[in-house]
Amino acid sequence: MPELLLEIKSVVDRDTRPGRFLLTGSANILTSKRVRDALTGRIETLNLWPLAQSEMRRGQINLVDALFAATPPHLSGCTVGRDAFTSIVAAGGYPEALMRTSHRRARWFESYIDSTLELDLRDISDAIKIEEMPRLLGLIAAQAANLLSYRNMATRLNLSPETVKAYVGLLEQLFLVIRLKAWRPGLGAREASTPKIYLADAGLLAALLGADEARIALDDQLTGRILENFVAMEVLKHLGWSTNRARLYHYQRDREDVDLVLERADGRIVAIEVKARATIGSRDYRWLVKLRERYGPRFTAGIVVHPREQTIPLGERLWAVPIAALWS
């Protein structure tokens, strides 16, 4: 009932005490064309993502705050190798999915996707081919943690790139996918850059790819992609309660490629690489070194997140940290 928002606006304008209304929904209804007033200036929006690992495990450290303080968690005795993350990323963070065994979890994800695409999409858009959306979501899952190519997906779906771009935007309004802009020194360049695409939950991604824990552990084509998706979303969740006002990007320049870059309001940056291997060499963090050299004091910290036993320094303002740093 989008007309309800006009009534709320009237009440709020007569009595401006904050906190009297809590509006929740599985889609960003404020972007719907059916909404005649988006309560501009009268509301604060909080994105409630699936549960973070630090919430489930009672973690005490906000990783974003720790990195901007150049003090990443110093851990030891962590699980080494793919056993450190396969069951975690396969389960994801949706509370209902977490309460199920792997088989029943897969059934839940199927039902969740079907109901979201069939019901919630109709609430935010009329001009849409519903039958194309499951295929589009499957193609996005296949491209997860990679640069987003509307043209390639348009060819596969026999749609125009403009239509695919609009449909991806609708999936973003449903909180199913995230488009991550590229970080550039010039602000205007970021708007024109190619985004990366992620699923909002690693468990959802695994379900869309038909991958269980065993396949995530063994299939190298899937492992790195799902792990990067998982880390990106965990960092995004930490941003939600961080004391640092920062934004999350990916970074690509010529052949340089850094998975995640956080930029604070004062221009300071933090960079994160994600590796599924337990052992790493200098090539695995060479682009972090390049960023540090290029941006000097603006570069606060760089880390390689991977399944190792303990935190180790890699050089000035550079560390390798276990995956458990996300929930320590």
Beta strands, then each sheet from edge to edge (+ up, - down):
strand 1: 146-147
strand 2: 177-180
strand 3: 196-199
strand 4: 246-253
strand 5: 256-264
strand 6: 269-274
strand 7: 299-306
strand 8: 312-315
strand 9: 318-322
sheet 1: 1+ 3- 2+
sheet 2: 4+ 5- 6+ 7+ 9+ 8-
end
